[in-house]
Each structure stands twice: as structure tokens, then as C-alpha cells.
């Protein structure tokens, strides 16, 4: 065998070997023109190897990926190194379909070759799986974030916009601890570092987070480090959901239970007094025939009726408003005045009162109890103003009178069950007002009005529209 024949056989052997390699092997120049393709071209691209020779590989690459492949082929600075370069691009098959191919090349190329040897592996199935999981993560209702060891966001899903009001890329580079409520920050930081130190530990914590609008929302976050995943080493993956509504419901249920306990105690205590008086007075009448004893029976029964009515109202008002509808505050004020001891002319209803979401019957009852409180405590000819409220706490409404007002030291206790400045008062009216507000998710506070009277302010209302 001559030396020339040996070279030919050797070359044929290398070609046969390359034809059995599962990866696509190409020899291309800097411009992308193919001078050699192994048999894998037919299996991967559906194109005969000979048909690829003389063709520009770049002509088969998706226009959005051409620059990336050109950079790979023309990376002359890598020729003097052992660095391996790679790029994933879309390549059109013989039947017009797009496949994802992972191209790679060695940094150092044989000087005897007129071109660059590149290999390509079909990663279409892998890319489809990645895209599927990416779609699931990015369209999930929960927010996914990746944090580094300092709590800085390195990745956030688009749910950040719905949950927190931020575009997801706005959060990248932000330290989440700076957005955590100060009262919750230390606990969150402790759980974050616990998760980093103990890869098997799953941190679960409820905390408040300041949204882009400045509102504090309650979130439930579950975080875990994944050291076995190289791309996430030294990171914590956190899944977060908004639980503000659940938190509000839990508070309402707790408040309802407290009201139920107070209601039970009041039934057993306050009703017992007038019933004891009635029973004793009736027995006295039977023994003496003194009709003055019957008057005391009558008064005791009236008191029992008042307490029963108030307690029944209290039991009804404590329920959370489940199906709110648009309620016009001004219309409720007008309706409440129809059954109020206050003269309608003494009540000024300002323009601009909002329409809110709520239970119309209970909102009317709220005003009935407020007006009854004014009639009982604000003097013989009280004046009342009902007006819209807007400020840092949001839109709401206020009810103010010109009576003696409520002392500052009593402002926190005035809504408590049984609290009354009148010896004969039931102490239920303002408690019902607070109960109705809580059932709607509103906040109510009392302060001093323009003429020194009591001013009740309702905020946190769910406004449909402002008049």
C-alpha cells in the first residue's frame, strides 16, 4: 500500500467514524459556508450532507439568532485559547420546521483546516420542556423570586405586577428586606439565613410587604435553597402569595368570636338585672297590692325590651359582609333619619359622599345608631354633619356633632361593649357601629370635631365611585 493510498483509507475511516456520531459535525468558514457535513445532517436537519456543502449555514438560521452564530464562527480571539464556545440557535430543517441546535466549537482550531469545526446537538425537546416550565412559572398566580444570600432579588416572575404592583424587572437588584414591614424584617432575615445554612429547611413565614403604591399587604412566603442545582447555588427560591384577604377574614372571625363571647356575657348579666327587678316587684304587688310595684315591673320590662332589641341587632351585625353591593352613603343617611329621634333639619348632608360596596341594611343601621347616640348624649338640639373624607388613609366619610364630645382618654374604649357615659345607657350602640364597620372591613375612629363635639371617621372603605 502506498502512502497516498494509506491517507485515502485513513480519511475514509475518519469520515465513516464521523458519520456514526450522533452530533452534527460541520466544517465552515468565517462566513458560514459549509465545506463538510457528516451523515447526521440527514437525521437532524432532514438535509443530505452533500446538499449542505457549499450552502451558507447562516441562511438556515432564524433571523433573530444569526448574530449569535456569526459571533461564534468569527470569534478569532478564541483561536489561541482552549476555551470552548457555544450558542443555542434555531435552524430550519429540510421540511421548513424550526429546531433548536446547540452549536459549539473549540477555541483552538487545527491550522491545517481551512475553516472552523463546529458540532451541533438537537436540543429542541429540552427547549420545549424549559419553555413549558417557564410558561407555567411565569403565568402562575403565585410570585416566584430568587434571592441571593443578602436578600437581593436576582429573578422575579411577572406575577410581581399583580401581587406587588412592580414590573418583575423592577424588583431585580432590589433588597427585599428593605420592603418588609419593620416589625417583620428580623424574622424574615432569620428565616432567609436559616434556609441558606440548612439546604433541607423550608422557611414559611407570613409578613407584610410594601407595594409600589405604598400599601402594606400580607404575604405568605415559602423559601428553600437548592444547592444541588448549579444555577441556583447560594440562592433561595421563594414562592409568595398574597394572603391579605385571608388575613382580614381571620381578623374578622376573631373579632366575631370575641363579640360572641361578650354577647353571651351581656345576655347573662345585663338581662338578669331588670328580670330580677320585675320578679321582685311582682311578688311585692302580690303581697301588698301596691300598684307602684307594677310601675317598676313595667319599667323593668321596657328595659328588657330595649336590651333584647339591641342584643338582637348586635348578633345580626357581626356577620361579615359576604356579597357586597353598591351602597349610596347619602341615601342611607336619608333612610336612617326616617327612624331617628333627630330632626332631619338638624342634619347637614354634604355633597360628594361616596358610593361604597357593602350591605345597605347594615350601613343604614350604622347611621341609625350614630344618630341615636347623638340624640342621647349631644344635648337638646344637637347639630350633625355627614361629609366625605379624603386623606392619607384613603377615601371615606365622617359623622360629626356639636355635643360635648368624647374625652381623649375615652377614645379607645368608646366602642367597647357595655361602655356608656349614661348610667341608663346599654353601651351597645357604638359597639354596633364598630361591629358593622368591621364586618365591611372598614376602620372607624373618634376624634374632636370643629365645635368640640364627637367626630367619627370611617376609612378603608371599598369605594365604587365618588359623588
ABEGO torsion letter per residue (X at the ends): XBAAAAAAAAAAAAAAAAAABABBBBBBBAAGBBABBBAAAAAAAGBBAAAABGBBAAAABBAAAAAAAAAAAABAAAAABABBBBBBBBBBBAAGBBBBBBBBBBABBBAABBEBBBBBBBAAAAAAAAAAAAAAAAABABBBBBBBAAGBBABBBAAAAAAAGBBAAAABGBBAAAABBAAAAAAAAAAAAAAAABAABBBBBBBBBBBAAGBBBBBBBBBBBBAABAAABGBBBBBBBBAAAAAAAAAAAAAAAAAAAAAAAAAAAAAAAAAAAAAAAAAAAAAAGBAAAAAAAAAAAAAAAAAAAAAAAAAAAABBBABBBBBBAAAAAAAAAAABABBAAABBBBBGBBBBBBBAAAAAAAAAAAAAAAAAAAEABBBBBBBBBBBAAEBBBBBBBABAEBBAAAAAAAABBGBBABAABAGAAAAAAAAAAAAAGBBBBBBBBAAGBBBBBBBGBBBABBX
